[in-house]
Amino acid sequence: MIGAVAHVLLILPTSTYRAADFLEAAEALGLELSVASEEAVPLVDSDRFVEIDCAHPEESAERVAAFAVSRPIDAIVPVDDRGVLIAALAARRLGLPHNPPDAAAATRNKAMLRRALARGEVPQPRFGLAGVDGTVGVADQVGYPVVIKPLSLSASQGVIRADDAAEAAAAEERIRRILATAGVDPNQPLLVERFQPGPEIAVEGILYGGELDVLAVFDKPEPLDGPAFEETILITPSRLHPEVLDEALVVARRAVRTLGLMEGPVHIELRVTDAKPWIVEVAARSIGGLCSRALRFGLMGTTLEVLLLRHAVGRPKPELRRETRAAGAMMLPVPRAGVFRRLEGRERALATSGVTDLQVTVTPGTRIAPPPEGDRYLGFLFARADDPATVERSLREAASHLVVEID
């Protein structure tokens, strides 16, 4: 039974942007908070910190369970992809509400995800799995154009489109270099998917006992046609035709049920080809980066992080809907590889009508690269307006004032 002051453990990979937002939400709810991460978090006392290694989920789950002996935990919340399996394993050990570990693992491995969705006959691109030097043969069978992906990287890192056999061979070579640089087995199988043209959307929600409560649907107005797949703009509410949007939500719910996900945040991405939605990704975590700051719920502007922590500690589902105004976020792209020095034009960008905030998340002196080699953005730009089209215009105008200096 959860006491008057619930104790939440956040699993925070060191690469996450979102520690401050979750810490602020926990304070607003009056929760006791501890953190499991690969490095100490300055905002948390040492006696509320568990050192883990996200590359070893079973061992990390054991460390969390051992920590709970002296400080009983009421809920475990993974903030990013790398923590979802640790959270599922640790919560199972402690008897807390959780996603089945197999379901969590499927959201962390693209081949497992595709196979599970195929068993449930959930609409998704045609796909195949390629071993070393086998990508061209699999791509020939799947049919060009294809999208080639490593199984475990995220944020579009290592994801490349190929339109013919020569491009498929070059993409495989490049992806294996990216894997080696990232410290991941470069000889792992690669996923080869048929490229689905059309707009892409993202569904944000929370699972309550396996039932999906949809919080927002984002459009991605920038074409994501490759050869790399760097996302930039997210805008809600969606401008899809209502019937197409309804069908997309039907497919999203089928995907969740097929995987067996039960509790907590879920982020689902779909492509819409000729009015038919196809699953691109299902993640057992909330929207990435700082994009959750585009979301506010109810008259008081409740944050997504507050909703997630309320659910985690078993508080009743609030009857809060997203604010009526349109909102959006732009993930500031990395224009080229090099050492980031500065971002100029901040004042003019913030003076743009509708723009509400600009956050730079890369420290000067950091070496960065665009996808497919890179896996991060320079920062995040936010806007609100009465309609989605105005939000999009505001974001694009504000971004036009920014000048990135990279050596």
N, C-alpha and C positions, 0 to 999 in steps of 0.2 A: 504494500500500500504506500503510495506516495505521500510523504509528510507535508507539513505546512510550507517548508522551504525545500523545494526539489533540487536535487544535485544532478547537473547535466555535465557529461563529458563531451567536449568537442574534439573531433579528429581533424587536425589542421595540418595538412602538408605544408612544408616550408615555402612552397611556391605560391600559395594562395594569396589572393588580394583581400580576402573577406574577413580576416580575424577581427578587425575593429567593429565591423557591422554586427557580427554575432555577439561580441562582448557587450556592445551597447544594448542589444536586444535583451540579453540575459539580465542586465542591470535594470532595464525598464520593467521586466517581469518579476523582479525580486528573486531570481534564481541563484543558487550556489553553482559556481562554474569551475570546472577543471579542464585541462587541455592535454591531449596526446599529440605529440608532434616529433619530427626528427631533430629539431633544435629547440632550445628554450624560447619561450615567448615572453618578451619583456613585460607585457601587460598582466602576466599571471605569476603569482608567487611560486617559488620552487616547490613547496609542499603540495601544490595543485597541478603539478606537471608530471606527465608520464612520457619517457623517451621511447619512441617506437621506430621501426624501420618499415616504411610502406611497401618495400619490395618483398617483405616476409610477413604476410598477413597472419598466418597461424601463430608465429612467435609473438607478433605484436598484440594479438588478441589475448594471449596468455598474460602478457604484461599488464594489459588493461584489467583483466580479471583479478590479478594479484593486487593491483592498486585498489580495487573495489573492496578488498577484505578490510582495509583500515578506513576507507572512505566510501561507504555504500553509494552506488550510482543508481539513479532513477531512470536515466535515459542516455543514449549514446547517439550523437548526431555527426555524420560525416559531412564535411563541408565541400570537398571536391571528390573527383573520381577515385583518386588513389586511396581514399579512406572507406569506400563503401563496403568492401569485403571484410575489412578489419572490423567495422561496426557490426556487420551481420554475425560474424563469428563470435565476437566478444559478447554481444547481446544474447546470443543463444546460450553461451556459457553461464550468463548471469540471470537467465530467465526473464529477460526484458522483451517487450514487443520488438520485432525485427523482421527484416526480409529474409527468406530462406537463403543460406549462403550460396546455393547453386544458382538461384536467380540473380543474386548480386554479382556473382562471378561472370554470368553471361553478359551483364552490362559492361564488363571490363574487358571482354575479349570479343572482337568483331566476328570471328568465325563461330564461336559459341552462340552469339546473338542470332546470326543468320540461320544457323541450323535449328535453333529453338523456334524461331518465327516460321521457318519452313514447315516444321512439324504441325504447327497450328494453322497453317495455310493463311498466314497474315500477308497482305500485299506488300511486297518488297522487290527490289531489283533482282534479276537473275544473277547468280554468283557462282564462283568456284574458288578453290583453295590451291595455291601454287607453291610448290617447293622450290629449292634453289635451281635457277636456270629453267624453271618450268612455267614462268609467267606468260610467255608468248603463246605456248600451247593452250593454256587455260583461257587466255584472252580470245584466241581464235574460236574456242568453243562457246564462250559467253556471248561474243559478238561485239564488234566495235561500234561506237566508242566505248571504252571501259574506264573505270576509276580503280586505281590500284592503291591498296591501303596496307600499312603494317597493322598487326592485330592489336597492339597494346598502347600505342601512342595516342595522344589526344590533341585538341585544339588545331586540327587540320595539319599537324606535323606529319610529314611523310606521305601525304595524300596527293596523288598526281593522276591527271587524266591522260589517256593515250588513245590516239585515233587510228593507229595501225600497228603492225608488228614491230617496226623499227622503233616507234615511240614507246611501245610496251617494254622492249628490251632496255632502252635507255632509262625508262622510269624505274625498272627493277634495280638497275645498277645504282641509281641515285638514292633510292629508298634504303638500300642496304648500307650505303655510306652514312646516311642519316641515322640509321639504327646503331651503327658502330659508334658514331660520335655521341649518341645519347646514352651509351653504356648498356645497350640492349643487344641481345643475340642477333647479329646481322643475318644469320642463316635461318631465322624463323620463317614459317610459311607466310605468304602474303595473300590478302583477300583481293579477288578480282571481281568487280561488280559491273554490270551493264550501266552505263551512264543514263540517267533519267532526266530529260530536259524539263524545264518548267520552273515556276517559282517554288521557293522553299519557305516553310513556316516552322515555328517552334511553339510547342504546347507546354505550358508551365502548370504544374499541379501538385497536389498533396494526396497521398493514398491513406484512406481511413479503412482499415480492415479489408484491403483489396479494392475498394471503391474509389475511383478517381474523381476528385473535386478539382475541376479546371479553374485555375485562377486567372489565366491570361493566355492569349494566342498572339504571337508576334509574327509580323511579316518581315521578310528579308528582301527589301526592294532592290538591292544590288544583285545583278546577275551572277550566279555562282556556276559558271560554265568551265572553269579550269583555264590553263592546265593545273594551277594551284587553286586552293579553295579557302581564301582568306575572307572570313565574314567581316562586315563592317557595320551595317546599319540594322537595328532591330526596332520595329514600331508596333505598338498596340493601340487600339484594337486592329484586328486583321481586316483588310479590305477584300478578302476573298468573297465570292458569291456565297450567300448564306447556306445554300444547299451543298455546295462543295465543302464549306467549313464544317457543316454537320457531319458529312461523310468522313472528313479527316478525323474528327473526334471519335467517331465510331471505330475507325481503324486504330487510333491511339489506344482506346480502351481494350480492344481485342489484343493488341500487343502486350499490354500490361498483364491481362489475365493469362495469356499464353505463357509468359515468362514466369508467372507466379509471384510477382512482386506484391507486397502486402501493406507496407507501412512507410510513411515519410515522403520526402520530396521525390518528384520524378520530372525529368526534362526529356521531351520527345520531339524529334525533328522529322519532318515529312517533306517529300517533294510532291508536287501536283502536276501530273502529266495528262493533258487532255481531260481535265476535270477529275482525274482519278488520283487519289492520294496513295503514296507509297512510303513505307517506313524507311528512314535513313539511319536513325539512331534512337536508342532508348537508354537513358542514363538514370541511375538511382540516386540522383543528387539534384540540387536546384541549379538554376541558370548560372553560367560561369562568369568569371571576372567580377566587375562591379555593376554588371547589367541589372542586377536586382534593384538598384537605386532608381530605376525607371518605374518601379511598381509601388503604388500606394493604395491602401485599402480602407474603405469606410470614411466617415467624415473627419476622423482624427488623423488620417494619413498613416495608418499602421503599416509597418514594413513587412516584407516577405520573411525576414529573419525572425520577427516576432511570431508570425503565424507558424513557422516551422518549429520553434521552440515550444509554443503552446501545444502543438500536436504531440511533440516528443514526450512531454511530461504528463500527457493524458488529460489536459484541460478540454472542455467541450468545444466542438467545432464552432467558431464564431460565424454569425450570419453577416459576414463582411464581403462586399463585392469590390472589384477594382474601381478606382475613381472614374468618373464619367469622362473626364478630359482625356484626349489622346496623349501618349507619352512615347519617348523613344531614347535610344542610346546609340552612339556611334563609337565603335572600338577603333581607335586611331591606328591606322595601319603603319607598318614599318616600310618605308619606301625603298630601302636597299640595305644590304649588309654593311656593317661597320660599327664604329664606336659612337654611341649616342652622346651628344654634347649638350644640346639645349633645344627647347621648343619656344619659338617666338610667336608673337601675335595673340597671346592669351587675352589681353584686355579687349581687343577688337572682337575676338570670338565670343567672349562673355557678354559683350554689349549687343550681340545679335538678338533680335526679338525672339522670344520664346525659349532661349537657352537658359538653363537653370544652374549648370555646374560644369566644370572641367577639371578632371583629375589626371595628372601625369603619374604613371606608376612605374616608370623606368628611371633609375638613378643615373645621373650623368656619369659617364665613364664606363657604362655597361656595354659590352659587345652584343649586338642584336642582329637579327636577320628576319626577312619575311618568310612566310611559308613557301615551299614545304620544309625548308630547314628550320625555321623559327617556330616558336610555340607561344609567343606572347605579343602583346600590343603595347604601344607607347603610352596609352592612357584611354580615358573614357570621357565622352562629351554627352551631355544630357539636355533634353528639351521637352517642353509641354506646350500644348496648344489645344484649340477647340476641335481640331480634326487631324487625322493622320497625315494628310498631304501637307499641311502647314508645318507639322513637326519635321517631316522629311526635308522640306525646304530650309527650315531653320538650321538643322544639323549640317546640311551641305554648305550653306552660306557661311556658318561659323567655321567649318573646317577649311574653307577656302582662305581664311585669314591666317591660318597656322603655317609656320615655316619650320621644318625640321632640319637641324644641323647634325649631320653624321659624318665623321671622318672615316 
